[in-house]
Amino acid sequence: MDILSSISNGVLTLEFNRPERKNAITSAMYQSMADAINAAEQDTSVRALLICGKPEIFTAGNDLEDFMKSARPDDGAGIESRSVYQFMMALANCSKPVVAAVAGAAVGIGTTLLLHCDLVYAADNAKFSVPFVQLGLCPEYGSSLLLTQLAGYPRAAEKLMLGEAFLAQEALDMGLVSKILPAAELRAFAEAQAAKLVALPASSLRVTKQLMKAARKAPVADAIAAENVHFGAMLVAPEAREAFMAFFQKRKPDFSQFA
Ligand SMILES: C/C=C/C(=O)SCCNC(=O)CCNC(=O)[C@H](O)C(C)(C)COP(=O)(O)OP(=O)(O)OC[C@H]1O[C@@H](n2cnc3c(N)ncnc32)[C@H](O)[C@@H]1OP(=O)(O)O
C-alpha cells in the first residue's frame, strides 16, 4: 500500500509509504487520498486529519513517470478528471482541520499541499522546494498566489522561478510552517496536536476554518483555474519531456534548444 490510511481516535491519518521512490505520488495514490478525505468529510467520527511521510522523506512530489505517461498528446481528458485534481480539491475544501507533519524533502506538490493544510509541523531535516520551472512546468493548485502572499514576491520568485530549496527555519520565517521539531519528536507532536483538535467542539473548528479561509476562497479558485490552463499545455510540451527524460537519465536538462 503506497498510502497508509487509518482512522484512530477521531483522526484520519494519511501516510506516504513508497520510500523506494522517495514517496513520489502516483495517480493511484492521489485517488486513494482523495477518496479517504471525501469519506472523512461525511464521517462524523473523523474530527481531524493528519498527513505525513517517513522520517527521511515527506514526498518527492508527483511521480515523474506518471507525468510522462499523462503527457501523451492524445490525452484529451480535462485536468479536472485527474486524480491529483480530485485530491487537491478534497484537501483545499476539507471542512475539518488538517495537520501536516513534514520530515525530509517536500518537493513540488509536496510543498503546495501544505499551503492548504491548517497546522504544519516540520522536522529539523525538512527541505521544501517548488521546482516547477525546472521541470518546464508552472506553479499549480494555488501556489502561485499562496506562496507569493506568504513569502512576499521576491522571496517567492526565488522559490518559484529559480526553484531554490529552503529549510525548515526559512519555512517557519515565511509562515509556511507552524513550528519546527526535532525529527525524532515530529510524528508524536503532530499526533498530539491532532488529538487536541479532536477534543475541541467540531462545529467551532469548522466555522473558524471557514471564516479564516473565506477571503482567499475565490482568489484561490481563480488562481487554480488559471494555473491549470497553462499546466495542462506545459505537461505535453517538449520542455517538460526534456526535463523528465533528464531526471531519469541522471543528467542536467538542456533547455537551450527551446525559445
Ligand atoms: C502537480 C505536481 C507537480 C510536482 O510535484 S512537480 C515535482 C516533481 N518532483 C521532482 O521533480 C523531484 C524529483 N526527485 C528528486 O529531486 C530527488 O529524488 C529527491 C531530491 C526527492 C531525493 O534525492 P535522492 O535522495 O538522491 O534520491 P534519488 O536517487 O533521486 O531517488 C531514489 C529513487 O526514487 C526515484 N524518484 C525520486 N523522485 C521521483 C519522482 N518524483 N518520480 C518518480 N521517481 C522518483 C528515482 O528515480 C530513484 O530511482 P532509482 O533508484 O531507480 O534511480
The ligand as an ORCA input file, in Angstrom:
! r2SCAN-3c Opt
* xyz 0 1
  C       1.286     18.577     -9.918
  C       2.524     18.213     -9.210
  C       3.763     18.746     -9.517
  C       5.005     18.279     -8.850
  O       5.011     17.658     -7.796
  S       6.465     18.684     -9.627
  C       7.770     17.935     -8.666
  C       8.155     16.570     -9.177
  N       9.223     16.043     -8.370
  C      10.559     16.196     -8.603
  O      10.959     16.823     -9.585
  C      11.515     15.571     -7.635
  C      12.359     14.500     -8.271
  N      13.166     13.823     -7.266
  C      14.270     14.385     -6.717
  O      14.629     15.518     -6.988
  C      15.072     13.518     -5.798
  O      14.695     12.179     -5.982
  C      14.939     13.869     -4.296
  C      15.589     15.237     -4.042
  C      13.486     13.895     -3.843
  C      15.698     12.785     -3.480
  O      17.006     12.639     -3.980
  P      17.848     11.326     -3.613
  O      17.800     11.109     -2.136
  O      19.205     11.491     -4.250
  O      17.068     10.098     -4.262
  P      17.058      9.631     -5.807
  O      18.196      8.704     -6.047
  O      16.936     10.809     -6.708
  O      15.660      8.817     -5.880
  C      15.541      7.464     -5.450
  C      14.683      6.719     -6.481
  O      13.405      7.351     -6.486
  C      13.094      7.774     -7.815
  N      12.337      9.022     -7.756
  C      12.608     10.096     -6.979
  N      11.713     11.047     -7.197
  C      10.851     10.569     -8.127
  C       9.696     11.116     -8.774
  N       9.227     12.350     -8.460
  N       9.059     10.360     -9.672
  C       9.478      9.108     -9.962
  N      10.588      8.535     -9.383
  C      11.251      9.278     -8.490
  C      14.444      7.976     -8.501
  O      14.311      7.884     -9.900
  C      15.274      6.883     -7.900
  O      15.006      5.703     -8.576
  P      16.220      4.695     -8.932
  O      16.674      4.163     -7.608
  O      15.594      3.655     -9.820
  O      17.291      5.504     -9.630
*
